[in-house]
Amino acid sequence: VIIFSPLFIAVQAATHQTKKMINDDGVLVDSYIPRKCSASNEILTATDHGSVQINIGKISDTGLYTGQWTTVAFSGQLRNRGLSDQAMNRIMVKDGVLKERKEDMQKAETLKRHG
């Protein structure tokens, strides 16, 4: 019978090194890089099949695509509750892509007060 004490397990866990995926050039290339929900800041797990990532292209003053983009990601839970469109608008106003309208702000304040 082998009995492991909690101290032994803690020492073993502390000395265990995680393996990292490195290509032939010596560059770290992990196969999975976790994402975060842009609205709730929660980590999107690999099993969250309802989550989406959207790249929004930036345009110049003349209306041409500049080759840059803003990336937003939303969790499946946020989308399931129907809050991703409101979150997208809030993020785009914060980033300066959309202009804030007074009517929308008044509606948001009314919703906050009345639950």
Sequence and secondary structure as in RCSB ss.txt:
>XXXX:A:sequence
VIIFSPLFIAVQAATHQTKKMINDDGVLVDSYIPRKCSASNEILTATDHGSVQINIGKISDTGLYTGQWTTVAFS
GQLRNRGLSDQAMNRIMVKDGVLKERKEDMQKAETLKRHG
>XXXX:A:secstr
     HHHHHHHHHH      B TTS B  S   EE TTT  EE TT TT EEEEEEEE TTS EEEEEEEEEE 
HHHHHTT HHHHHHHHHHHHTSS   HHHHHHHHHHHHH 
